[in-house]
Amino acid sequence: MLAPIPVPETEPATELIDGRLVRKMSPKRRHQALEARWMQALNAWAGARGEAYHEWRHTFTAPGFTFASLVPDVAYDSRAVLDQLGDADAVAPPRAPEFAVEILSSGDSERELDWKIAAYLAGGTRVVFVVDPPNRTVIAHAAGSVTRFGAGETVTHATLPGFTYAVDAMFAGLYLGA
């Protein structure tokens, strides 16, 4: 399916959010470190069952939403989904990711984030983890539920059996006092 608005290839990436082209912020060191840590945690959990990548474009439609071309900070798709897509489509999947991680940046729009979370979920994403560095929290958004994880807690979710990620370890060494 073709996008109604062409999405230019830019650095940093441009996303199509609610019918508008929105350029992502250039990630800073701490943001990139969190991306890498989430990618490593998801890939370690998945093993050969799937793949997680940072800044992996997924282009899709979802019931009730305009066409979306989103570049989550980290996206995960299972081996079954990747095999079904084939090598060519797996480069930029024409579907919502199975799991997405969005790491908040100071310039992020709450309205755009809310739209992205809702579009991901309507498009079939099982859980969207929103990482809030200033508050050192993670909020898991899934169909019908929102779960908040803070200091001293471990991120888990029923859609990722066996996945655990300690919030304190996630932020360790990245911020003063961590």
Number of C-alpha atoms within 10 A of each C-alpha: 8 9 15 11 13 10 16 12 9 10 10 12 18 20 24 23 20 16 15 14 16 15 15 19 14 12 14 9 10 14 18 15 15 20 24 17 17 22 21 15 16 23 17 14 18 19 10 10 13 18 19 23 20 18 17 21 25 22 22 23 20 17 9 10 18 17 22 30 28 24 23 25 25 26 27 24 21 17 15 10 16 19 12 11 16 11 11 9 14 18 13 15 21 18 22 27 31 19 24 29 27 22 20 17 17 9 8 12 11 10 8 13 15 11 16 22 21 19 25 30 23 17 21 18 23 21 25 27 22 20 24 16 19 10 9 16 20 25 19 21 22 22 13 6 8 12 13 13 17 16 15 9 16 17 19 16 17 10 12 14 9 10 16 15 16 16 19 16 15 23 18 12 11 15 11 6 6 11
